[in-house]
Structure formats: C-alpha cells, structure tokens
C-alpha cells in the first residue's frame, strides 16, 4: 500500500495469482485484476473471490512490431524475467494515454525488481476527472 497511497480503487493488469488484488480488496479497496489466461481467472476467482476482489479475462492486442508470442514472465513474479516487453509503452506514454482517457494527476513509474535481471512492476496512479 505504501506505493499506492490510499486508493479507493485499483486495477492490476496481468494479475496472475491474484494475491495483490485480494490483499487490496481485504483493505477495503475496490480491486479488479485482469489476466489473459481464462484458466487463471477462473482459478483466482475461486481462491480469492470471497475477498471481494473481481477478476476478469481480457486478451490484449498484439504489441506493434512484435511477431509471434508476446512477452511474458516465466514462472510469474516468482522467477527471473525471460521475455518481457515493458508493458508496450514507457511510463511517460502511459501518463499521456491516461490523461487522454480523462484521468487527472497521472503518475506512472517502473519500480525496481527484487534482484539483478528481474523486471519490476509498472505502477500508475490517476484520478477520475
């Protein structure tokens, strides 16, 4: 929570195991997790649904210029990143996209990973205009 401040709502894109979304929901945050695996969404909904967290499936479009499988973590955040496109855009681009979508005070950053060779999460904060 120290990275997020005191949010009323949160959206995690690529929620994987769902534990972060469930933790936020337990803290009273309206929390939604999106994942590209319908099997994972089913599993985390069964595991964490009682916390009030919501999990949904969404298949993102291909990253422009990328061919073949899109970048993903091997083993989730439990291991070193193998292939990853850093969320398709740099933080400043995400800030512009959030403002263009009607959000105010958009701040997006990439937090350092837990060790050498690890890719940290991209965290964005914004408010509804």
C-alpha positions in Angstrom: 0.0 0.0 0.0 2.9 2.4 0.5 3.4 2.7 -3.2 -0.2 3.3 -3.9 -1.1 5.7 -1.1 -4.7 5.4 0.0 -6.6 4.4 -3.2 -10.3 3.9 -3.4 -10.0 1.6 -6.4 -7.2 -0.3 -8.1 -6.7 -2.2 -11.4 -4.0 -4.7 -11.8 -3.2 -5.7 -15.4 -1.7 -9.1 -15.6 -2.8 -10.1 -12.1 -1.6 -13.7 -12.4 -2.1 -15.4 -9.0 -4.3 -12.6 -7.8 -2.8 -12.2 -4.4 -2.1 -8.5 -4.7 -5.7 -7.8 -5.8 -7.0 -9.9 -3.0 -4.8 -8.1 -0.5 -6.1 -4.7 -1.7 -9.7 -5.9 -1.5 -9.2 -7.0 2.1 -8.0 -3.5 2.8 -11.3 -2.1 1.5 -10.1 -1.1 -1.9 -12.4 -1.8 -4.9 -9.9 -4.0 -6.6 -10.0 -5.7 -10.1 -7.5 -7.9 -11.7 -7.2 -8.6 -15.4 -5.4 -11.6 -16.9 -5.0 -13.0 -20.3 -5.5 -16.6 -19.1 -9.1 -17.6 -18.7 -8.0 -20.6 -16.7 -6.0 -18.4 -14.3 -9.0 -16.0 -13.9 -11.2 -19.0 -13.0 -8.7 -20.3 -10.5 -8.1 -17.0 -8.8 -11.8 -16.2 -8.7 -12.4 -19.5 -6.9 -9.5 -18.8 -4.5 -9.9 -15.1 -3.8 -13.4 -14.2 -4.8 -14.7 -14.2 -1.2 -12.3 -11.2 -0.5 -14.5 -9.0 -2.7 -11.8 -8.9 -5.4 -13.0 -9.1 -9.0 -11.1 -11.0 -11.7 -11.7 -10.7 -15.4 -10.3 -12.1 -18.6 -9.1 -9.9 -21.4 -6.9 -10.7 -24.4 -4.8 -7.6 -25.3 -3.9 -6.7 -28.8 -0.5 -7.7 -30.1 2.3 -5.2 -29.4 3.1 -3.3 -32.6 6.2 -4.6 -34.3 6.3 -7.8 -32.2 5.8 -11.1 -34.0 5.0 -14.4 -32.5 4.3 -14.9 -28.8 4.1 -11.8 -26.8 6.5 -11.2 -23.9 5.6 -12.8 -20.6 7.2 -13.8 -17.3 8.4 -17.3 -16.9 7.0 -18.5 -13.5 5.2 -15.3 -12.8 7.0 -12.9 -10.4 8.5 -15.9 -8.6 11.4 -16.0 -11.0 13.6 -14.0 -13.3 12.0 -12.5 -16.4 12.7 -14.4 -19.6 10.9 -12.4 -22.2 9.1 -9.1 -21.5 8.1 -6.1 -23.4 8.0 -3.5 -20.7 4.2 -3.1 -20.9 4.4 -1.9 -24.5 5.0 1.8 -23.6 7.3 3.8 -21.4 5.8 5.5 -18.3 5.5 8.9 -19.9 3.5 7.4 -22.7 1.2 5.7 -20.2 0.7 9.1 -18.4 -0.3 10.8 -21.7 -2.7 7.9 -22.5 -4.3 8.1 -19.1 -4.8 11.9 -19.4 -6.2 11.5 -22.9 -8.7 9.0 -21.4 -9.9 11.6 -19.0 -7.8 10.9 -15.9 -6.1 13.6 -13.9 -2.9 13.6 -12.0 -1.5 10.6 -13.8 1.8 9.4 -12.5 3.4 6.2 -13.9 6.7 4.6 -12.9 8.5 1.3 -13.0 9.7 0.1 -9.6 13.0 -1.8 -9.4 12.7 -5.5 -9.5 13.8 -7.5 -6.4 17.1 -8.5 -7.9 19.5 -8.3 -10.8 17.9 -9.5 -14.0 14.3 -9.1 -12.6 11.9 -6.6 -14.1 9.9 -4.6 -11.6 6.2 -3.7 -11.8 4.9 -0.7 -13.7 2.7 1.3 -11.3 0.3 4.0 -12.4 -1.8 6.3 -10.3 -4.5 8.6 -11.6 -7.9 10.0 -10.5 -11.1 10.2 -12.5 -11.7 13.7 -13.8 
